[in-house]
Amino acid sequence: MTDLLIYSGYSILLINLILYSFSFFQKEKANVFFVCYLAFAFLMQISMETLFHLKMNNLFLVNTFFIGQMILLGLFYHSILKIKIQKQFLKVSLILALFVLMIQFINTPQEFLKFNLFEITLTSLLIVVFALMHFYNMLTENKAYYYVSMGIIIYLLSSTVLFIIGNLTSTLNNDVKYLSWMVNAFLNVIYYLFILFEWKVSFSPKRNLQS
């Protein structure tokens, strides 16, 4: 069941990458940083899956993914936020987060090669803050990337809680850990479906004809 959810997530992510790339290169409407994020996410997911099947440690790629995700989604939100103080807050927050993580990896380099709960929590919650700022702006602006932001908030908050619970219950039996990973895989599919629905609503050819 978990494999079905994981490979379904990969498939939907690939579809999203193709569709948003088409909208960017052909229609010049999709945000370039978001397209880069989708490409980065797909590359990381496939790389992690390959190392897993080769029975090699892929946790350095996991850490790379969370840092890259924070940077690319941070740049994405910086490009669509309109309020100057919000853009400044985002930029400073991003720089500070990278600085804190750099200090951690310099002091304890081994943290980059294992499951780094601090890094995951910091990067994920920071992205959620950026998405919430965009949601606040959408109260008075057009709802650009509304479903993407909703998916980001739901998935990152939920997955962070699951990671924390999984870390706290690491001494429990494998059934508990299996359940947490299965729920996370399910939430990942839902997240990618939010992104797919955003494309349908905002970028599909039918939508463009209607507008």
C-alpha positions in Angstrom: 0.0 0.0 0.0 2.8 2.4 0.9 4.6 1.7 -2.4 1.4 2.4 -4.3 1.1 5.8 -2.5 4.8 6.6 -3.1 4.8 5.8 -6.8 1.4 7.6 -7.3 3.1 10.6 -5.7 6.0 10.4 -8.1 3.6 10.1 -11.1 1.5 13.1 -10.1 4.6 15.1 -9.4 5.9 14.3 -12.9 2.6 15.3 -14.5 2.7 18.5 -12.5 6.2 19.2 -13.7 5.2 18.6 -17.4 2.1 20.7 -17.2 3.7 23.7 -15.3 6.7 23.6 -17.6 4.4 23.8 -20.6 2.6 26.7 -19.0 5.9 28.5 -18.4 7.7 27.8 -21.7 4.7 28.0 -24.0 2.4 30.4 -22.2 4.9 32.2 -20.0 2.4 32.3 -17.2 3.6 29.8 -14.6 6.1 31.1 -12.0 9.7 30.2 -12.9 10.7 29.5 -9.3 7.7 27.2 -8.8 8.6 25.3 -12.0 12.2 25.0 -10.7 10.8 23.7 -7.4 8.8 21.0 -9.1 11.9 20.0 -11.2 14.1 19.9 -8.1 11.5 17.9 -6.1 11.2 15.3 -8.9 15.0 15.0 -9.2 15.4 14.6 -5.5 12.6 12.1 -5.1 13.9 9.9 -7.9 17.5 10.1 -6.6 16.4 9.2 -3.1 14.4 6.3 -4.4 17.4 5.1 -6.5 19.7 5.1 -3.5 17.1 3.4 -1.4 16.9 0.5 -3.8 20.7 0.4 -4.0 20.7 0.0 -0.2 22.7 3.2 0.2 22.3 6.0 2.7 20.0 8.7 1.2 19.6 10.9 4.2 22.1 13.5 2.8 19.7 13.9 -0.1 16.7 14.2 2.3 18.5 17.1 4.0 19.4 18.6 0.6 15.8 18.4 -0.4 14.4 20.2 2.6 17.0 23.0 2.3 16.4 23.3 -1.5 12.7 23.3 -0.9 12.9 26.1 1.5 15.1 28.2 -0.8 13.0 27.6 -4.0 9.6 28.1 -2.3 11.0 31.1 -0.5 12.1 32.6 -3.8 8.7 31.7 -5.2 6.8 33.5 -2.5 9.2 36.4 -2.6 8.4 36.8 -6.3 4.6 36.9 -5.7 4.4 38.9 -2.5 3.6 42.6 -3.1 4.1 44.2 0.3 7.6 45.4 0.8 7.9 44.6 4.5 6.7 41.1 3.8 9.4 40.6 1.1 12.0 42.0 3.5 10.9 39.7 6.3 11.0 36.7 3.9 14.5 37.6 2.7 15.9 38.1 6.2 14.2 34.9 7.5 15.6 32.9 4.6 19.1 34.2 5.2 19.0 33.6 9.0 17.6 30.1 8.5 20.5 29.2 6.1 23.0 30.8 8.5 21.7 28.8 11.4 21.8 25.5 9.4 25.3 26.3 8.2 26.4 26.8 11.8 24.8 23.5 12.8 26.5 21.6 9.9 29.9 23.2 10.7 29.7 22.3 14.4 28.2 18.8 13.8 28.8 17.7 10.2 27.3 14.3 10.9 23.9 16.0 11.2 23.9 16.3 7.4 24.2 12.5 7.1 21.3 11.6 9.3 17.6 12.4 10.0 17.8 16.1 11.0 14.5 16.9 12.8 15.6 20.4 13.6 16.3 21.2 9.9 13.0 19.6 8.8 11.0 21.6 11.3 12.8 24.9 10.7 12.6 24.8 6.9 9.0 23.5 6.8 7.5 25.9 9.3 9.3 28.8 7.6 7.6 27.9 4.3 4.3 27.7 6.1 4.8 31.2 7.4 5.5 32.5 3.9 2.4 30.7 2.6 0.3 32.2 5.4 1.5 35.7 4.4 0.4 35.1 0.9 -3.0 33.8 2.2 -3.4 37.1 4.1 -2.7 39.1 1.0 -5.2 37.1 -1.0 -8.0 38.5 1.2 -7.7 41.7 -0.9 -5.9 40.4 -4.0 -6.4 37.9 -6.7 -6.2 34.3 -5.5 -3.0 33.4 -7.4 -1.6 30.0 -6.3 -4.4 29.7 -3.8 -4.6 25.9 -4.0 -0.8 25.5 -4.1 -0.5 27.5 -0.9 -3.3 25.5 0.7 -1.6 22.3 -0.2 1.7 23.5 1.2 0.2 24.6 4.5 -1.7 21.3 5.0 1.1 19.0 3.9 4.1 20.7 5.6 2.3 21.2 8.9 1.0 17.6 8.9 4.2 16.0 7.8 6.2 18.0 10.4 3.9 16.7 13.1 4.3 13.2 11.8 8.1 13.5 11.7 8.2 14.8 15.3 5.9 12.0 16.5 7.9 9.4 14.5 11.1 10.7 16.2 9.6 10.7 19.7 8.2 7.2 19.1 11.3 5.7 17.5 11.5 3.2 20.3 8.0 1.8 19.6 7.4 -1.2 17.3 7.7 -1.0 13.5 4.0 -1.0 13.0 3.7 2.5 14.5 6.6 3.8 12.3 5.1 2.1 9.2 1.7 3.8 9.9 3.4 7.3 10.2 5.2 6.8 6.9 2.1 5.6 5.1 0.1 8.6 6.3 2.9 10.9 5.2 2.9 9.2 1.7 -0.9 9.7 1.5 -0.5 13.4 2.5 2.2 13.8 -0.2 -0.2 12.5 -2.8 -2.9 15.0 -1.6 -0.3 17.8 -1.8 0.6 17.0 -5.4 -3.1 16.8 -6.3 -3.6 20.3 -4.9 -0.8 21.5 -7.2 -2.5 19.7 -10.1 -5.8 21.2 -9.3 -4.2 24.7 -9.2 -2.9 24.1 -12.8 -6.4 23.1 -13.9 -8.0 26.2 -12.4 -5.3 28.7 -13.3 -3.3 27.5 -16.3 -5.2 24.9 -18.3 -6.0 25.8 -22.0 -9.7 25.7 -21.3 -9.3 28.2 -18.5 -7.2 30.4 -20.7 -9.9 30.4 -23.4 -12.6 31.3 -20.9 -10.5 34.2 -19.6 
